[in-house]
Amino acid sequence: MRAVVQRVAKAQVHVNGMLKASIGPGLLVLLGIESGDTQEDLEWLCGKIVRMRIFPGANGVMDLDVTQAMGEICLVSQFTLHASTRKGNRPSYMRAARPEEAVPLYLRAKQRLGEELGRPVQTGEFGAMMQVELVNDGPVTIVIDSKMRE
């Protein structure tokens, strides 16, 4: 699993012109699920996302995690995070999990992040064409990969 985590002042997701998700300060998480990802990958990644201290504390240093900062989370599926650009100019998405494998893990990630956060997580719509708007705060953008454990 691979995630691009962005600290945001706000974020919204639209599907077919309709607002699907909206958050204030918190994290926008773009999640790519790779074929062969496991529950262990999911647990590690969700824990890392929620416990990352990337919000400013009283002294202005990034000292707080999303729960301590009273932030929200918006989770968006992003199969293109597993694109291979090794050959030619058209990316290959062969490593991305097929929907029958990815959807249950995506739904479990939503649930697990909500459990860790202590409140529901907003989401995009798996497999839909989405328009994602965000105001990156900082900017702070971090890439996490469960296979590399970084």
Rosetta blueprint (number, residue, H / E / L):
1 M L
2 R E
3 A E
4 V E
5 V E
6 Q E
7 R E
8 V E
9 A E
10 K E
11 A E
12 Q E
13 V E
14 H E
15 V E
16 N L
17 G L
18 M E
19 L E
20 K E
21 A E
22 S E
23 I E
24 G L
25 P L
26 G E
27 L E
28 L E
29 V E
30 L E
31 L E
32 G E
33 I L
34 E E
35 S L
36 G L
37 D L
38 T L
39 Q H
40 E H
41 D H
42 L H
43 E H
44 W H
45 L H
46 C H
47 G H
48 K H
49 I H
50 V H
51 R H
52 M L
53 R L
54 I L
55 F E
56 P E
57 G L
58 A L
59 N L
60 G L
61 V L
62 M E
63 D E
64 L E
65 D L
66 V L
67 T L
68 Q L
69 A L
70 M L
71 G L
72 E E
73 I E
74 C E
75 L E
76 V E
77 S E
78 Q L
79 F H
80 T H
81 L H
82 H H
83 A L
84 S E
85 T L
86 R L
87 K L
88 G L
89 N L
90 R L
91 P L
92 S E
93 Y L
94 M L
95 R L
96 A E
97 A L
98 R L
99 P H
100 E H
101 E H
102 A H
103 V H
104 P H
105 L H
106 Y H
107 L H
108 R H
109 A H
110 K H
111 Q H
112 R H
113 L H
114 G H
115 E H
116 E H
117 L H
118 G L
119 R L
120 P L
121 V L
122 Q E
123 T E
124 G L
125 E L
126 F L
127 G L
128 A L
129 M L
130 M E
131 Q E
132 V E
133 E E
134 L E
135 V E
136 N E
137 D E
138 G E
139 P E
140 V E
141 T E
142 I E
143 V E
144 I E
145 D E
146 S L
147 K L
148 M L
149 R L
150 E L
